[in-house]
């Protein structure tokens, strides 16, 4: 699927540096979130949770894989069309992602965190739609992320309701 604004695909070093840049952007978002979760394993365990809540050790491996997919998806779209509206949506969802953890854990604002995750879910959906117009592979790479955020939103809502 083409777009009206195809650019020549960068090759060689420039492409690899760009991939490193996308990985760095995702790493920064993860690091901001990571600052909000240091020492929160006990906090998570102390919350009233639904029976289907995953153990805290599962989040690290899942997010590591998802962050890698997010970076590669953004890079694939950039290679096709440069920094386009699709990448603005990608950036917006990444910012919302970075904000969620400090809201939920750092501030204990479960309702505000839920509002953020709903906005993130919508931004991911928009990103998937815009990415699909450029690269079906890039859009598909975001589907596990969107699914996990759907699950995380349900968990956030349950924890908010059980702990207020």
C-alpha positions, 0 to 999 in steps of 0.5 A: 500500500503506497501513500501520496508522500513516499520518500526514498527509503534510507539505506546503510548507516542512516537507516541503522542510526534511525532505528537506534533513534526509534529505540532510544525514543522508546527507551526514554518512554520506558525509563520514565515509566520505570522511574515510576515503578521502582520499589512498587512491587510491594505496592502492586501486591498490596492492592486489591486486584481481580483474580485474573491480575497477572503477577508483577514479574510478568510485566517486565518481559511483556513490556520489553517485547512490546517496546521493541515492536513499537520501535521497529514499527515506527522505524518501518513507517519512517523508512517509507514516508519520513516523519509523517502524521502517522509518526505524530500519532506514534509519538502521542501514544508513546508520550501517553505510555510514559505518563501512565506508570507515574500516574498509577504507581508514583501518584496512586491516581488510578482514575487519572491513570485510567483516563490516560490509558483510554487516551493511549488506547485511542492513540494506538488505534489511530496509529494502527490505522495510519500505519496500515496505510503505509505498512501493513507489517508496521501496523501488525507489529502494534497489534500485540501492544494494543491488545496488552493495553486493552488488558491493562486498561481493564486491569487499571479499571478493576484496581481503581474500582476495588481500591476506592 
